[in-house]
Amino acid sequence: MLWVKQLNNKMMSPPPSQPSSSTPGDDQVIPYHVEALEIRGRAVQLGPMLNTILDSHNYPQPVSHLLAQAICLGVLLGSSLKFEGRFTIQIQSDGPVSLLVVEYTTPGSVRAYAGFDEQQLASSIKAGKSDPQSLLGDGTLAMTVDQKSNAHRYQGIVALQNMSLEEAAHQYFRQSEQIPTKVKLGVAQLVEVREGGGTKTSWRAGGMTAQFLPQASDRLPVIDLPGGEEPQKNDMQIPMDDAWLETQSLIDTVSDDELTDPQIGVERLLYRLFHQHGVEVYPASPIVNKCSCSRQKIVSIINSFSQPERSEAFAASEKPGRITSKCEFCGKRYDIAENELNQGKK
């Protein structure tokens, strides 16, 4: 029998041709488990939340496309945190898009922004080099986990050398986590023609992860320890296990259209991929766009300035007696008056 098993262990027939009202939709992460293949993962489709972030920045199309991929990756990885904390993806490179930052805060808040060079970006597009590898160039990708109840901070860094975000994520898991992991990301820009003329553009992103977690120890990955005295990052030899090879092959068949199509949805996509083995889906977790900036935080930062630094900031401000600060994530501006601050450092 072909089936999808939900958390309550009730059997569910194949999804209908149209999503039902009870089917989780956009901006919700769905964890899943395929026992026969010994894999666990997460899948998501992002819609309104993604548009809220991208519309607030109004980046050029290639920059928005790349940031949408990074947001999707951040949601998939950040939503796996089992504790209160924050997961951050930060990419710095020498390419036209020199900076990407995505911050995921439990239980499901996301904010993000990008930095780019307009002239360098225009030249790259004119030369027909608008793919992620060309836009990012060479640099580093850092993934950071901050646990709220613990001062300990974990960070994994990988070299970014002419590769896509998917490839960079795979490199990260090979070097840092030592868990065989497959990542698939897709982004689509939809254009709706309105009655009476005009168009409306919206963004969608979809993605999924799968991790191979076999119970038998002899099927676990082998860590390739560095030789000699010079410290090197450990690398992982991916096991040539039939279940894991099949998992990767199945996920490789998924197109960007399937990942982002709202008429397919996450549960239906998981059914299409794993129905022969049976897939267990867990309750969805909502994802929202929410910035953590506040007036209080800005005041606290300015209060940490020395008196000369504070005087210099006020002198450089366009508004006399005020310091204007803009949040890079949400674009909100704060005008801080001098009488809001403490006496400062000498």
Secondary structure, 3 states (H helix, E strand, C coil): CCCEEECCCCEECCCCCCCCCCCCCCCEEEEEEEHHHCEEEEEEEECHHHHHHHHHHCCCHHHHHHHHHHHHHHHHHHCCCCCCEEEEEEEEECCCEEEEEEEEECCCEEEEEEEECHHHHHHHHHCCCCCHHHHHCEEEEEEEEEECCCCCEEEEEEEEECCCHHHHHHHHHHHHHCCCEEEEEEEEEEEEECCCCCEEEEEEEEEEEEEECCCCHHHCCEEECCCCCCCCCCEEECCCCHHHHHHHHHHHCCCHHHHHCCCCHHHHHHHHHHCCCCEEECCCEECEECCCCCHHHHHHHHHCCEHHHHHHHHHHCCCCCEEEEECCCCCCEEEEEHHHCCCCEC
